[in-house]
Amino acid sequence: MFYNTFNNLSTSPPEMLTIDAEIITLSAKNKIEIKDIDTNHFFLVRYPTSLLSNIKELHISELVKVSISKITLINNLTKKEKIDYNLIEINRVENL
Protein backbone atom coordinates (compact mmCIF):
# COMPACT_ATOMS: atom_id res chain seq x y z
CA MET A 1 0.00 0.00 0.00
CA PHE A 2 2.76 2.48 0.92
CA TYR A 3 4.59 1.60 -2.28
CA ASN A 4 1.60 2.74 -4.32
CA THR A 5 1.34 5.96 -2.33
CA PHE A 6 5.02 6.82 -2.74
CA ASN A 7 4.93 5.75 -6.35
CA ASN A 8 2.25 8.39 -7.05
CA LEU A 9 4.11 11.31 -5.47
CA SER A 10 6.26 13.74 -7.39
CA THR A 11 8.10 16.91 -6.49
CA SER A 12 8.73 20.03 -8.43
CA PRO A 13 12.27 21.36 -8.74
CA PRO A 14 13.10 23.69 -5.84
CA GLU A 15 12.29 27.33 -6.49
CA MET A 16 14.49 29.89 -4.74
CA LEU A 17 12.77 32.95 -3.25
CA THR A 18 14.24 36.04 -1.61
CA ILE A 19 11.77 37.89 0.58
CA ASP A 20 11.79 41.03 2.70
CA ALA A 21 9.79 39.89 5.69
CA GLU A 22 8.64 40.49 9.24
CA ILE A 23 9.10 37.78 11.88
CA ILE A 24 5.67 36.66 13.11
CA THR A 25 6.56 33.63 15.26
CA LEU A 26 9.79 31.98 16.35
CA SER A 27 10.23 28.41 17.51
CA ALA A 28 13.19 26.39 18.69
CA LYS A 29 11.50 23.42 16.97
CA ASN A 30 12.85 24.28 13.52
CA LYS A 31 9.97 26.47 12.31
CA ILE A 32 9.36 30.20 11.99
CA GLU A 33 6.49 32.13 10.51
CA ILE A 34 7.20 35.21 8.42
CA LYS A 35 5.07 37.75 6.58
CA ASP A 36 6.17 39.07 3.20
CA ILE A 37 6.34 42.87 3.51
CA ASP A 38 5.32 43.43 -0.13
CA THR A 39 2.41 40.97 -0.46
CA ASN A 40 1.31 40.39 3.17
CA HIS A 41 1.54 36.64 2.42
CA PHE A 42 2.39 34.44 5.42
CA PHE A 43 4.94 31.61 5.16
CA LEU A 44 5.61 28.80 7.63
CA VAL A 45 9.29 28.06 7.07
CA ARG A 46 11.36 25.16 8.35
CA TYR A 47 14.99 25.79 9.18
CA PRO A 48 17.95 23.44 9.65
CA THR A 49 19.50 22.99 13.08
CA SER A 50 22.63 24.69 11.75
CA LEU A 51 20.69 28.01 11.70
CA LEU A 52 19.34 27.70 15.26
CA SER A 53 21.93 30.10 16.71
CA ASN A 54 20.92 32.73 14.11
CA ILE A 55 17.23 32.21 14.90
CA LYS A 56 17.82 32.61 18.65
CA GLU A 57 19.16 36.13 18.03
CA LEU A 58 15.95 37.28 16.31
CA HIS A 59 12.82 38.84 17.80
CA ILE A 60 9.15 38.92 16.86
CA SER A 61 8.27 41.89 14.58
CA GLU A 62 11.90 42.20 13.48
CA LEU A 63 12.52 42.89 9.80
CA VAL A 64 14.63 40.36 7.90
CA LYS A 65 15.68 39.39 4.41
CA VAL A 66 15.29 35.65 3.87
CA SER A 67 16.28 33.22 1.17
CA ILE A 68 14.02 30.18 1.09
CA SER A 69 13.48 27.21 -1.17
CA LYS A 70 9.94 26.33 -2.19
CA ILE A 71 9.28 22.65 -2.92
CA THR A 72 5.90 21.46 -4.16
CA LEU A 73 4.93 17.85 -3.46
CA ILE A 74 2.20 16.57 -5.80
CA ASN A 75 0.02 13.52 -5.29
CA ASN A 76 -0.62 12.38 -8.87
CA LEU A 77 -3.70 10.38 -7.89
CA THR A 78 -5.58 13.11 -6.05
CA LYS A 79 -3.84 16.07 -7.75
CA LYS A 80 -3.40 17.67 -4.32
CA GLU A 81 -0.32 19.78 -3.73
CA LYS A 82 1.63 20.41 -0.55
CA ILE A 83 4.16 23.21 -0.47
CA ASP A 84 7.18 23.19 1.84
CA TYR A 85 9.37 26.22 2.49
CA ASN A 86 12.91 25.71 3.78
CA LEU A 87 15.12 28.47 5.11
CA ILE A 88 18.46 28.88 3.37
CA GLU A 89 19.61 32.21 4.81
CA ILE A 90 18.25 34.93 7.11
CA ASN A 91 19.66 38.40 7.78
CA ARG A 92 18.46 41.31 9.89
CA VAL A 93 17.47 44.49 8.08
CA GLU A 94 17.32 47.91 9.75
CA ASN A 95 14.71 49.51 7.45
CA LEU A 96 12.96 48.23 4.35
LINQUI-V814945 format. One line per field, one symbol per residue. burial: 1 if it has 16 or more other ideal C-beta (glycine too) atoms within 10 Angstrom, else 0. A space follows every 50 residues. Layout:
burial: ???
//
This chain:
burial: 00000000000000000010111001000001111010000010101000 0000100000000101010100010000000000101101000000
//
